[in-house]
C-alpha cells in the first residue's frame, strides 16, 4: 500500500491528498501519481513542508506543466485559494525522454512544453471526484508511455537501482547497492547521475531522513539514539545534524511541532 504521508512533514496541514498507483502499462515509468486538491479560505494560507523523494516529478497544474528536479533540501509551498495538481513521481527509465541532464535540474524546476498532456489532464480533473482523478492518471500515464517508447536494459537497471536505494532499509552505502546489483560502484554512480541527477549516497541519505522524520512524528516516545543506530547513522549527533542541515530543525524540535 502506498503510504500517503511519507515525506510530508506536517500531514495535519495537508489539504485533500491522494497517491494513486500507475496503470499497469506505466509501472516502469512512474512510482505513483500524487494529486493534491485544496480550497483555502480567503485570506488564509496552507503551508506545506515536504522531504521530497529522490526523483524527478512531472507536474500538471491549471496554469501549465512543470518538470521538477530531485531535491537535496526540504521544500515548502504556500497554498492559497482553490486549486489542484497532478504529479507523477518518475522512475528513472522515463527521465531521458524528458530531460538530457537531470543533474542540471537539481533543486530547481522548469516549465515543460506538453500542451496535449495539459489539456487532457485539465479536462479529466474538471470532472471532479474519484472518477476525474482516475481519468487524469490514465491520460497522464498514456502520454508518458507514448513519449518514452521502448525501454532498454540500461534504463531498467536504473529502475532497479532506484528501487533499492529508495526502498531497502538495509542498504546503507553505495557499495551495498552495487554489490547486490552486481555492478561496480562507478557504474552505480553513473546510473544515478544520468537517470536521477543525485549521487547514490544522496539518495540513501534522503530515504533515511524520510524514515527518521516519519518515525519521530508517529512514535513520539521513540529513543533517538536507538533510531539513529537502526537507520545507519553513526550516532545520535549525526541524525541531528542531518535533520538540521536539511530541515533546519532538530528531531526534538520537530517532535514538538509535528502535525
Residue pairs with C-beta under 8 A, 6 or more apart in sequence:
2 19
2 20
2 21
2 32
3 19
4 17
4 18
4 19
5 11
5 214
6 210
6 214
7 50
7 51
7 52
7 53
7 210
8 14
8 17
8 48
8 49
8 50
9 49
9 50
9 51
9 74
9 213
9 217
9 247
9 254
9 258
10 48
10 49
10 257
10 258
10 259
11 217
11 259
12 259
13 46
13 47
13 48
13 259
14 36
14 48
15 36
15 37
15 38
15 39
15 40
15 46
15 79
16 36
16 37
16 38
17 34
17 35
17 36
17 37
18 34
18 35
18 36
18 133
19 32
19 33
19 34
19 35
20 32
20 33
20 34
20 35
20 133
20 134
20 137
21 32
21 33
22 29
22 30
22 31
22 32
22 33
22 88
22 137
22 141
23 137
23 138
23 141
25 141
25 142
25 145
26 141
26 142
26 144
26 145
28 91
28 93
28 94
28 151
28 156
28 159
29 88
29 90
29 91
29 93
29 94
29 141
29 144
29 145
29 148
29 151
30 88
30 89
30 90
30 91
30 94
30 141
30 144
31 53
31 55
31 89
31 90
31 91
32 89
33 86
33 87
33 88
33 89
33 136
33 137
33 140
33 141
34 85
34 86
34 87
34 88
34 89
35 84
35 85
35 86
35 87
35 133
35 136
35 137
36 79
36 84
36 85
37 83
37 84
38 46
38 79
38 82
38 83
38 84
39 81
39 82
40 46
40 79
40 80
40 81
40 82
42 81
44 80
45 78
45 79
45 80
46 78
46 79
46 80
47 76
47 77
47 78
47 79
48 76
48 77
48 78
48 79
49 74
49 75
49 76
49 247
50 74
50 75
50 76
50 77
51 74
51 206
51 209
51 210
51 213
51 246
51 247
52 70
52 71
52 75
52 206
53 89
53 166
53 206
53 210
54 70
54 162
54 165
54 166
54 196
54 198
54 202
54 203
54 206
54 207
55 70
55 89
55 90
55 91
55 92
55 162
55 166
55 196
56 67
56 68
56 69
56 70
56 90
56 95
56 98
56 99
56 102
56 105
56 196
56 197
57 67
57 68
57 87
57 88
57 89
57 90
58 65
58 66
58 67
58 68
58 87
58 88
58 90
58 98
58 112
58 144
59 65
59 66
59 67
59 68
59 85
59 86
59 87
59 88
60 85
60 86
60 87
60 114
60 117
60 118
60 121
60 122
60 136
60 140
61 83
61 84
61 85
61 86
62 83
62 84
62 122
64 111
64 118
65 111
65 112
65 113
65 114
65 117
65 118
66 109
66 110
66 111
66 112
67 98
67 99
67 105
67 109
67 110
67 111
67 112
68 87
68 105
68 109
69 102
69 104
69 105
69 106
69 107
69 108
69 109
69 197
70 102
70 105
70 106
70 107
70 196
70 197
70 198
71 106
71 107
72 106
72 107
72 198
72 202
72 206
72 246
73 107
73 246
74 246
74 247
74 248
84 125
86 121
86 125
86 133
86 136
86 137
86 140
88 140
88 144
90 98
91 159
91 162
92 155
92 158
92 159
92 161
92 162
92 191
92 195
92 196
93 148
93 151
93 155
93 156
93 158
93 159
93 195
94 144
94 147
94 148
95 102
95 195
95 196
96 155
96 194
96 195
97 147
97 148
97 149
98 112
98 147
99 105
101 197
102 194
102 195
102 196
102 197
103 193
103 197
103 198
104 197
105 197
106 197
106 198
114 143
116 143
117 139
117 140
117 143
120 139
120 140
120 143
121 136
121 139
121 140
124 132
124 133
124 135
124 136
124 138
124 139
125 132
125 133
125 136
126 132
127 135
154 191
155 195
157 181
157 183
157 191
158 191
158 192
158 194
158 195
158 196
160 181
161 177
161 181
161 188
161 191
161 192
161 195
161 200
162 195
162 196
162 203
164 171
164 177
164 180
164 181
165 171
165 177
165 192
165 200
165 203
165 204
165 207
166 203
166 207
167 207
168 177
169 207
169 211
169 231
170 176
171 177
171 180
171 204
172 204
172 232
173 201
173 204
174 185
174 188
174 189
174 199
174 200
174 201
174 204
175 185
177 188
177 200
177 204
178 184
178 185
178 187
178 188
178 200
181 188
185 200
188 200
189 199
189 200
192 198
192 199
192 200
192 203
193 199
196 203
198 206
205 242
208 231
208 232
208 233
208 242
209 242
209 243
209 246
209 247
211 231
212 227
212 228
212 231
212 239
212 242
212 243
212 251
213 243
213 247
213 254
215 222
215 227
216 222
216 224
216 227
216 251
216 254
216 255
216 258
217 254
217 255
217 258
220 255
220 258
224 236
224 239
224 240
224 251
224 252
225 235
225 236
227 239
228 234
228 235
228 236
228 238
228 239
229 235
231 239
233 239
233 242
239 251
240 250
240 251
243 249
243 250
243 251
243 254
244 250
247 254
249 257
